Amino acid sequence: MDPLIATANANPELLEPAPPALPPSAPGRLWALGDIHLSYKANREALERLQPLPNDGLILCGDVGESAEHLRLAFTQATACFRQVFWVPGNHELYTLPTQKGHGARGVSKYEECVDIAREFGVLTPEDEYTLWEGKGGPCLIAPIFTLYDYSFRPDHVKLDDALDWAREEGIEATDEHLLHPDPYSSRIEWCHALLARTEDKLAAAVAAHPDVKLIIVNHWPLRYDLVKLPNVPRFCIWCGTKKTEDWHKRFNAKVVVSGHLHIRRTDWRDETRFEECSLGYPKQWQECQDQGLDINDILREILPGPDMPPIDQRATMWRRFG
């Protein structure tokens, strides 16, 4: 069982009071939603209720599901509702399921299959050129990226060679260890570091070409270790990113960094950058929304224009039940 299921019972005191329902969208806004996990029937039904915002854009920041069918369901609905859709892979898209053993695509080939499906729908991916967003909150360059993780999100006293055993001491082991293969790389760490080198070059080139334009960096995994807070499964952190991206928001002129993966919705500020974790999560993790008559549209996170930057002494984490 995926350890993040445990976060369905995350401590309620961390969460903010419910805000009113989202107002109708003005043209040209950019929204984000992650971790819609379409292997769950309740989430597939929720996606069917996504409301059209035909002048707006939508970011799907990973963990749409495990199969080509899940991707096509998501992209069919999203592109019918939004003018432009962006997608980055999560760990679940990269799984090779037991039923595919011996014949299913693995590693880089599985990722490339996902990219091909996205292109069937005109959905932009980390393999495409970054897009200049000129709607509300722009101009900004939207930069979907793909980084994986290298087990470096761990306390200083835990050595890399001991990281997996350290997590297993608490009964935690990511499904990735069995289903996310690194082929043709020798390990997920090697694949991660190759992705980082390639992505750094692309981001640096984008900043050089557009020195006065802020970036919206979109990744499934958080870029910073200090933004990973998992009260019920704290040692799951080793599968949540890489410390090599800790300063990317400053190096690459990011206005907003968008991520998912944690299944705990939050907004943070570091330096002059806003960080948005915008997961939907497993059905139990957003049941409270449904109990209050809200749906998937109320959980969409507005990325642009987004909120104004608060004064520095008011930049505490905003824990979000909703949008």
Contacts in CASP RR format, 6 or more apart in sequence:
PFRMAT RR
TARGET T0000
AUTHOR 0000-0000-0000
METHOD contacts of the structure
MODEL  1
MDPLIATANANPELLEPAPPALPPSAPGRLWALGDIHLSYKANREALERL
QPLPNDGLILCGDVGESAEHLRLAFTQATACFRQVFWVPGNHELYTLPTQ
KGHGARGVSKYEECVDIAREFGVLTPEDEYTLWEGKGGPCLIAPIFTLYD
YSFRPDHVKLDDALDWAREEGIEATDEHLLHPDPYSSRIEWCHALLARTE
DKLAAAVAAHPDVKLIIVNHWPLRYDLVKLPNVPRFCIWCGTKKTEDWHK
RFNAKVVVSGHLHIRRTDWRDETRFEECSLGYPKQWQECQDQGLDINDIL
REILPGPDMPPIDQRATMWRRFG
2 174 0 8 1.000
2 175 0 8 1.000
3 172 0 8 1.000
3 173 0 8 1.000
3 174 0 8 1.000
3 233 0 8 1.000
3 236 0 8 1.000
4 230 0 8 1.000
4 233 0 8 1.000
4 236 0 8 1.000
4 262 0 8 1.000
4 263 0 8 1.000
4 282 0 8 1.000
5 282 0 8 1.000
5 284 0 8 1.000
6 232 0 8 1.000
6 233 0 8 1.000
7 230 0 8 1.000
7 231 0 8 1.000
7 232 0 8 1.000
7 233 0 8 1.000
7 262 0 8 1.000
7 263 0 8 1.000
7 264 0 8 1.000
7 285 0 8 1.000
8 263 0 8 1.000
8 282 0 8 1.000
8 284 0 8 1.000
8 285 0 8 1.000
9 232 0 8 1.000
10 231 0 8 1.000
10 232 0 8 1.000
10 264 0 8 1.000
10 285 0 8 1.000
11 231 0 8 1.000
14 231 0 8 1.000
14 264 0 8 1.000
14 319 0 8 1.000
15 319 0 8 1.000
15 320 0 8 1.000
15 321 0 8 1.000
16 318 0 8 1.000
16 319 0 8 1.000
16 320 0 8 1.000
16 321 0 8 1.000
18 292 0 8 1.000
18 294 0 8 1.000
18 321 0 8 1.000
18 322 0 8 1.000
19 322 0 8 1.000
19 323 0 8 1.000
21 294 0 8 1.000
21 298 0 8 1.000
22 297 0 8 1.000
22 298 0 8 1.000
22 300 0 8 1.000
22 302 0 8 1.000
22 323 0 8 1.000
25 31 0 8 1.000
25 53 0 8 1.000
25 55 0 8 1.000
25 56 0 8 1.000
26 136 0 8 1.000
27 55 0 8 1.000
27 56 0 8 1.000
27 135 0 8 1.000
27 136 0 8 1.000
28 55 0 8 1.000
28 56 0 8 1.000
28 57 0 8 1.000
28 83 0 8 1.000
28 135 0 8 1.000
28 136 0 8 1.000
29 53 0 8 1.000
29 56 0 8 1.000
29 57 0 8 1.000
29 135 0 8 1.000
29 136 0 8 1.000
29 302 0 8 1.000
29 304 0 8 1.000
29 305 0 8 1.000
30 56 0 8 1.000
30 57 0 8 1.000
30 58 0 8 1.000
30 59 0 8 1.000
30 133 0 8 1.000
30 135 0 8 1.000
30 136 0 8 1.000
30 137 0 8 1.000
30 142 0 8 1.000
30 216 0 8 1.000
30 302 0 8 1.000
30 303 0 8 1.000
30 304 0 8 1.000
31 53 0 8 1.000
31 56 0 8 1.000
31 57 0 8 1.000
31 58 0 8 1.000
31 59 0 8 1.000
31 82 0 8 1.000
31 300 0 8 1.000
31 301 0 8 1.000
31 302 0 8 1.000
31 303 0 8 1.000
32 58 0 8 1.000
32 59 0 8 1.000
32 60 0 8 1.000
32 61 0 8 1.000
32 218 0 8 1.000
32 258 0 8 1.000
32 276 0 8 1.000
32 278 0 8 1.000
32 300 0 8 1.000
32 301 0 8 1.000
32 303 0 8 1.000
33 58 0 8 1.000
33 59 0 8 1.000
33 60 0 8 1.000
33 61 0 8 1.000
33 278 0 8 1.000
33 280 0 8 1.000
33 296 0 8 1.000
33 299 0 8 1.000
33 300 0 8 1.000
33 301 0 8 1.000
34 59 0 8 1.000
34 60 0 8 1.000
34 61 0 8 1.000
34 62 0 8 1.000
34 63 0 8 1.000
34 260 0 8 1.000
34 278 0 8 1.000
34 279 0 8 1.000
34 280 0 8 1.000
34 281 0 8 1.000
35 61 0 8 1.000
35 62 0 8 1.000
35 63 0 8 1.000
35 260 0 8 1.000
35 261 0 8 1.000
35 263 0 8 1.000
35 279 0 8 1.000
35 280 0 8 1.000
35 281 0 8 1.000
36 43 0 8 1.000
36 46 0 8 1.000
36 47 0 8 1.000
36 60 0 8 1.000
36 63 0 8 1.000
36 64 0 8 1.000
36 65 0 8 1.000
36 74 0 8 1.000
36 280 0 8 1.000
36 281 0 8 1.000
36 296 0 8 1.000
37 43 0 8 1.000
37 63 0 8 1.000
37 64 0 8 1.000
37 65 0 8 1.000
37 92 0 8 1.000
37 280 0 8 1.000
37 281 0 8 1.000
37 282 0 8 1.000
38 44 0 8 1.000
38 47 0 8 1.000
38 64 0 8 1.000
38 65 0 8 1.000
38 70 0 8 1.000
38 73 0 8 1.000
38 74 0 8 1.000
39 65 0 8 1.000
39 66 0 8 1.000
39 67 0 8 1.000
39 70 0 8 1.000
40 282 0 8 1.000
40 283 0 8 1.000
42 283 0 8 1.000
43 280 0 8 1.000
43 281 0 8 1.000
43 282 0 8 1.000
43 283 0 8 1.000
44 73 0 8 1.000
46 280 0 8 1.000
46 295 0 8 1.000
46 296 0 8 1.000
47 73 0 8 1.000
47 74 0 8 1.000
47 77 0 8 1.000
47 296 0 8 1.000
48 77 0 8 1.000
49 295 0 8 1.000
49 296 0 8 1.000
49 297 0 8 1.000
50 77 0 8 1.000
50 78 0 8 1.000
50 81 0 8 1.000
50 296 0 8 1.000
50 297 0 8 1.000
51 81 0 8 1.000
51 297 0 8 1.000
52 80 0 8 1.000
52 81 0 8 1.000
52 82 0 8 1.000
53 81 0 8 1.000
53 82 0 8 1.000
54 81 0 8 1.000
54 82 0 8 1.000
54 83 0 8 1.000
55 83 0 8 1.000
56 82 0 8 1.000
56 83 0 8 1.000
57 82 0 8 1.000
57 83 0 8 1.000
57 84 0 8 1.000
57 85 0 8 1.000
57 86 0 8 1.000
58 78 0 8 1.000
58 81 0 8 1.000
58 82 0 8 1.000
58 84 0 8 1.000
58 85 0 8 1.000
58 86 0 8 1.000
58 300 0 8 1.000
59 85 0 8 1.000
59 86 0 8 1.000
59 87 0 8 1.000
59 88 0 8 1.000
59 142 0 8 1.000
59 144 0 8 1.000
59 218 0 8 1.000
59 258 0 8 1.000
59 303 0 8 1.000
60 74 0 8 1.000
60 78 0 8 1.000
60 85 0 8 1.000
60 86 0 8 1.000
60 87 0 8 1.000
60 88 0 8 1.000
60 123 0 8 1.000
61 87 0 8 1.000
61 88 0 8 1.000
61 218 0 8 1.000
61 219 0 8 1.000
61 220 0 8 1.000
61 258 0 8 1.000
61 259 0 8 1.000
61 260 0 8 1.000
61 278 0 8 1.000
62 87 0 8 1.000
62 88 0 8 1.000
62 89 0 8 1.000
62 90 0 8 1.000
62 92 0 8 1.000
62 93 0 8 1.000
62 220 0 8 1.000
62 260 0 8 1.000
62 261 0 8 1.000
63 90 0 8 1.000
63 91 0 8 1.000
63 92 0 8 1.000
63 93 0 8 1.000
63 220 0 8 1.000
63 260 0 8 1.000
63 261 0 8 1.000
63 279 0 8 1.000
63 281 0 8 1.000
64 70 0 8 1.000
64 71 0 8 1.000
64 74 0 8 1.000
64 87 0 8 1.000
64 92 0 8 1.000
64 93 0 8 1.000
65 71 0 8 1.000
65 74 0 8 1.000
65 92 0 8 1.000
65 93 0 8 1.000
66 92 0 8 1.000
66 93 0 8 1.000
66 95 0 8 1.000
66 97 0 8 1.000
67 97 0 8 1.000
68 113 0 8 1.000
68 114 0 8 1.000
68 117 0 8 1.000
71 93 0 8 1.000
71 114 0 8 1.000
71 117 0 8 1.000
71 118 0 8 1.000
72 117 0 8 1.000
72 120 0 8 1.000
72 121 0 8 1.000
75 85 0 8 1.000
75 87 0 8 1.000
75 117 0 8 1.000
75 118 0 8 1.000
75 120 0 8 1.000
75 121 0 8 1.000
75 123 0 8 1.000
76 121 0 8 1.000
78 85 0 8 1.000
78 123 0 8 1.000
79 85 0 8 1.000
79 121 0 8 1.000
79 122 0 8 1.000
79 123 0 8 1.000
84 124 0 8 1.000
84 131 0 8 1.000
85 121 0 8 1.000
85 122 0 8 1.000
85 123 0 8 1.000
85 124 0 8 1.000
86 123 0 8 1.000
86 124 0 8 1.000
86 125 0 8 1.000
86 131 0 8 1.000
86 142 0 8 1.000
86 144 0 8 1.000
86 218 0 8 1.000
87 118 0 8 1.000
87 123 0 8 1.000
87 124 0 8 1.000
87 125 0 8 1.000
87 144 0 8 1.000
88 125 0 8 1.000
88 126 0 8 1.000
88 144 0 8 1.000
88 145 0 8 1.000
88 146 0 8 1.000
88 218 0 8 1.000
88 219 0 8 1.000
88 220 0 8 1.000
89 111 0 8 1.000
89 114 0 8 1.000
89 126 0 8 1.000
89 146 0 8 1.000
89 220 0 8 1.000
90 220 0 8 1.000
90 221 0 8 1.000
90 261 0 8 1.000
91 174 0 8 1.000
91 175 0 8 1.000
91 176 0 8 1.000
91 180 0 8 1.000
91 220 0 8 1.000
91 239 0 8 1.000
91 261 0 8 1.000
93 110 0 8 1.000
93 111 0 8 1.000
93 114 0 8 1.000
94 107 0 8 1.000
94 110 0 8 1.000
94 111 0 8 1.000
94 114 0 8 1.000
94 180 0 8 1.000
95 110 0 8 1.000
95 175 0 8 1.000
95 176 0 8 1.000
95 179 0 8 1.000
95 180 0 8 1.000
96 104 0 8 1.000
96 105 0 8 1.000
96 106 0 8 1.000
96 107 0 8 1.000
96 110 0 8 1.000
96 179 0 8 1.000
96 180 0 8 1.000
96 181 0 8 1.000
97 179 0 8 1.000
98 179 0 8 1.000
104 110 0 8 1.000
105 112 0 8 1.000
105 113 0 8 1.000
106 181 0 8 1.000
106 183 0 8 1.000
107 180 0 8 1.000
107 181 0 8 1.000
107 182 0 8 1.000
107 183 0 8 1.000
107 184 0 8 1.000
107 185 0 8 1.000
107 191 0 8 1.000
108 183 0 8 1.000
108 184 0 8 1.000
108 185 0 8 1.000
108 191 0 8 1.000
109 183 0 8 1.000
110 181 0 8 1.000
111 146 0 8 1.000
114 125 0 8 1.000
115 125 0 8 1.000
115 127 0 8 1.000
118 124 0 8 1.000
118 125 0 8 1.000
119 125 0 8 1.000
124 131 0 8 1.000
124 142 0 8 1.000
124 144 0 8 1.000
125 144 0 8 1.000
126 144 0 8 1.000
126 145 0 8 1.000
126 146 0 8 1.000
126 199 0 8 1.000
128 144 0 8 1.000
130 141 0 8 1.000
130 142 0 8 1.000
130 143 0 8 1.000
130 144 0 8 1.000
130 202 0 8 1.000
130 206 0 8 1.000
130 215 0 8 1.000
131 141 0 8 1.000
131 142 0 8 1.000
132 139 0 8 1.000
132 140 0 8 1.000
132 141 0 8 1.000
132 142 0 8 1.000
132 210 0 8 1.000
132 213 0 8 1.000
133 139 0 8 1.000
133 140 0 8 1.000
133 141 0 8 1.000
133 142 0 8 1.000
133 216 0 8 1.000
133 304 0 8 1.000
135 304 0 8 1.000
136 304 0 8 1.000
136 305 0 8 1.000
137 304 0 8 1.000
137 305 0 8 1.000
137 306 0 8 1.000
138 214 0 8 1.000
138 304 0 8 1.000
138 305 0 8 1.000
139 213 0 8 1.000
140 213 0 8 1.000
140 214 0 8 1.000
140 215 0 8 1.000
140 216 0 8 1.000
140 255 0 8 1.000
140 256 0 8 1.000
140 304 0 8 1.000
141 206 0 8 1.000
141 210 0 8 1.000
141 213 0 8 1.000
141 214 0 8 1.000
141 215 0 8 1.000
141 216 0 8 1.000
142 215 0 8 1.000
142 216 0 8 1.000
142 218 0 8 1.000
143 202 0 8 1.000
143 203 0 8 1.000
143 206 0 8 1.000
143 215 0 8 1.000
143 216 0 8 1.000
143 217 0 8 1.000
143 218 0 8 1.000
143 252 0 8 1.000
144 218 0 8 1.000
144 219 0 8 1.000
145 199 0 8 1.000
145 202 0 8 1.000
145 203 0 8 1.000
145 217 0 8 1.000
145 218 0 8 1.000
145 219 0 8 1.000
146 195 0 8 1.000
146 199 0 8 1.000
146 219 0 8 1.000
146 220 0 8 1.000
147 192 0 8 1.000
147 195 0 8 1.000
147 196 0 8 1.000
147 199 0 8 1.000
147 219 0 8 1.000
147 221 0 8 1.000
147 241 0 8 1.000
147 242 0 8 1.000
147 245 0 8 1.000
148 188 0 8 1.000
148 191 0 8 1.000
148 192 0 8 1.000
148 195 0 8 1.000
148 221 0 8 1.000
148 241 0 8 1.000
148 242 0 8 1.000
149 188 0 8 1.000
149 192 0 8 1.000
149 221 0 8 1.000
149 238 0 8 1.000
149 239 0 8 1.000
149 240 0 8 1.000
149 241 0 8 1.000
149 242 0 8 1.000
150 188 0 8 1.000
150 189 0 8 1.000
150 192 0 8 1.000
150 193 0 8 1.000
150 241 0 8 1.000
150 242 0 8 1.000
150 244 0 8 1.000
151 160 0 8 1.000
151 163 0 8 1.000
151 164 0 8 1.000
151 189 0 8 1.000
151 238 0 8 1.000
151 239 0 8 1.000
152 160 0 8 1.000
152 225 0 8 1.000
152 238 0 8 1.000
152 241 0 8 1.000
152 242 0 8 1.000
152 243 0 8 1.000
152 244 0 8 1.000
153 225 0 8 1.000
153 228 0 8 1.000
153 237 0 8 1.000
153 238 0 8 1.000
153 239 0 8 1.000
153 240 0 8 1.000
153 241 0 8 1.000
153 242 0 8 1.000
153 243 0 8 1.000
154 160 0 8 1.000
154 163 0 8 1.000
154 166 0 8 1.000
154 237 0 8 1.000
154 238 0 8 1.000
158 166 0 8 1.000
163 238 0 8 1.000
164 173 0 8 1.000
164 177 0 8 1.000
164 238 0 8 1.000
166 235 0 8 1.000
166 238 0 8 1.000
167 173 0 8 1.000
167 235 0 8 1.000
167 236 0 8 1.000
167 238 0 8 1.000
169 235 0 8 1.000
170 233 0 8 1.000
170 234 0 8 1.000
170 235 0 8 1.000
172 233 0 8 1.000
172 235 0 8 1.000
172 236 0 8 1.000
174 236 0 8 1.000
174 239 0 8 1.000
176 188 0 8 1.000
176 239 0 8 1.000
180 188 0 8 1.000
182 188 0 8 1.000
182 190 0 8 1.000
182 191 0 8 1.000
185 191 0 8 1.000
185 194 0 8 1.000
192 242 0 8 1.000
193 244 0 8 1.000
196 242 0 8 1.000
196 244 0 8 1.000
196 245 0 8 1.000
203 215 0 8 1.000
203 217 0 8 1.000
203 248 0 8 1.000
203 251 0 8 1.000
203 252 0 8 1.000
204 251 0 8 1.000
204 252 0 8 1.000
206 215 0 8 1.000
206 252 0 8 1.000
207 215 0 8 1.000
207 252 0 8 1.000
207 253 0 8 1.000
211 253 0 8 1.000
213 253 0 8 1.000
214 253 0 8 1.000
214 254 0 8 1.000
214 255 0 8 1.000
215 252 0 8 1.000
215 253 0 8 1.000
215 254 0 8 1.000
215 255 0 8 1.000
216 254 0 8 1.000
216 255 0 8 1.000
216 256 0 8 1.000
216 257 0 8 1.000
216 258 0 8 1.000
216 303 0 8 1.000
216 304 0 8 1.000
217 223 0 8 1.000
217 248 0 8 1.000
217 249 0 8 1.000
217 252 0 8 1.000
217 254 0 8 1.000
217 256 0 8 1.000
217 257 0 8 1.000
217 258 0 8 1.000
218 257 0 8 1.000
218 258 0 8 1.000
218 259 0 8 1.000
219 245 0 8 1.000
219 257 0 8 1.000
219 258 0 8 1.000
219 259 0 8 1.000
220 259 0 8 1.000
220 260 0 8 1.000
220 261 0 8 1.000
221 240 0 8 1.000
221 241 0 8 1.000
221 242 0 8 1.000
221 259 0 8 1.000
221 260 0 8 1.000
221 261 0 8 1.000
222 228 0 8 1.000
222 240 0 8 1.000
222 241 0 8 1.000
222 259 0 8 1.000
222 260 0 8 1.000
222 261 0 8 1.000
222 262 0 8 1.000
222 275 0 8 1.000
222 277 0 8 1.000
223 241 0 8 1.000
223 245 0 8 1.000
223 246 0 8 1.000
223 248 0 8 1.000
223 249 0 8 1.000
223 257 0 8 1.000
223 259 0 8 1.000
223 275 0 8 1.000
224 245 0 8 1.000
224 246 0 8 1.000
224 249 0 8 1.000
224 270 0 8 1.000
224 275 0 8 1.000
225 237 0 8 1.000
225 240 0 8 1.000
225 241 0 8 1.000
225 243 0 8 1.000
225 246 0 8 1.000
226 270 0 8 1.000
227 266 0 8 1.000
227 268 0 8 1.000
227 270 0 8 1.000
227 275 0 8 1.000
227 277 0 8 1.000
228 237 0 8 1.000
228 240 0 8 1.000
228 241 0 8 1.000
228 262 0 8 1.000
229 262 0 8 1.000
229 264 0 8 1.000
229 266 0 8 1.000
230 236 0 8 1.000
230 237 0 8 1.000
230 240 0 8 1.000
230 262 0 8 1.000
230 264 0 8 1.000
240 261 0 8 1.000
240 262 0 8 1.000
248 254 0 8 1.000
248 257 0 8 1.000
249 257 0 8 1.000
249 270 0 8 1.000
249 271 0 8 1.000
249 273 0 8 1.000
249 275 0 8 1.000
250 271 0 8 1.000
250 273 0 8 1.000
254 273 0 8 1.000
255 273 0 8 1.000
255 274 0 8 1.000
256 273 0 8 1.000
256 274 0 8 1.000
256 275 0 8 1.000
256 276 0 8 1.000
256 303 0 8 1.000
256 304 0 8 1.000
257 273 0 8 1.000
257 274 0 8 1.000
257 275 0 8 1.000
257 276 0 8 1.000
258 276 0 8 1.000
258 278 0 8 1.000
258 301 0 8 1.000
258 303 0 8 1.000
259 275 0 8 1.000
259 276 0 8 1.000
259 277 0 8 1.000
259 278 0 8 1.000
260 277 0 8 1.000
260 278 0 8 1.000
260 279 0 8 1.000
261 277 0 8 1.000
261 279 0 8 1.000
262 277 0 8 1.000
262 279 0 8 1.000
263 279 0 8 1.000
263 281 0 8 1.000
263 282 0 8 1.000
263 285 0 8 1.000
264 277 0 8 1.000
264 279 0 8 1.000
264 319 0 8 1.000
265 277 0 8 1.000
265 278 0 8 1.000
265 279 0 8 1.000
265 299 0 8 1.000
265 301 0 8 1.000
265 319 0 8 1.000
265 320 0 8 1.000
265 321 0 8 1.000
265 322 0 8 1.000
265 323 0 8 1.000
266 276 0 8 1.000
266 277 0 8 1.000
266 317 0 8 1.000
266 318 0 8 1.000
266 319 0 8 1.000
266 320 0 8 1.000
267 274 0 8 1.000
267 275 0 8 1.000
267 276 0 8 1.000
267 277 0 8 1.000
267 307 0 8 1.000
267 317 0 8 1.000
267 318 0 8 1.000
267 320 0 8 1.000
268 274 0 8 1.000
268 275 0 8 1.000
268 315 0 8 1.000
268 317 0 8 1.000
268 318 0 8 1.000
269 275 0 8 1.000
269 309 0 8 1.000
269 310 0 8 1.000
269 315 0 8 1.000
272 309 0 8 1.000
274 306 0 8 1.000
274 307 0 8 1.000
274 309 0 8 1.000
276 301 0 8 1.000
276 303 0 8 1.000
278 299 0 8 1.000
278 300 0 8 1.000
278 301 0 8 1.000
278 323 0 8 1.000
279 285 0 8 1.000
280 286 0 8 1.000
280 296 0 8 1.000
280 299 0 8 1.000
286 299 0 8 1.000
288 321 0 8 1.000
289 295 0 8 1.000
289 298 0 8 1.000
289 299 0 8 1.000
289 321 0 8 1.000
289 322 0 8 1.000
294 322 0 8 1.000
298 322 0 8 1.000
298 323 0 8 1.000
299 322 0 8 1.000
299 323 0 8 1.000
300 323 0 8 1.000
301 320 0 8 1.000
301 323 0 8 1.000
302 323 0 8 1.000
END
